[in-house]
Amino acid sequence: MSTDDENLGVADRGALVIDRMMSPRRGTFTLIVPDSICFEVTESGQTIRLDFRPKTLRERMAMWRRRYGL
């Protein structure tokens, strides 16, 4: 965990937990996330967890380099 992650408050993070038994079929679920947010997927047992957090400056710079060829 980086120092950037340690400085984030509860309001800066979020999570979505989906039960596989109740989840929609693959390809039928859409979640719109802005470019400034990063998410990580964790699967355990019968659940899928999406953890959201703001992108770090390093991640945003890498995204801009890929997008604009900088």
Secondary structure, 3 states (H helix, E strand, C coil): CCHHHHCCCHHHCEEEEEECCCCCCCCCCCCCCCCCEEEEEEEECCEEEEEEEECCHHHHHHHHHHHHCC
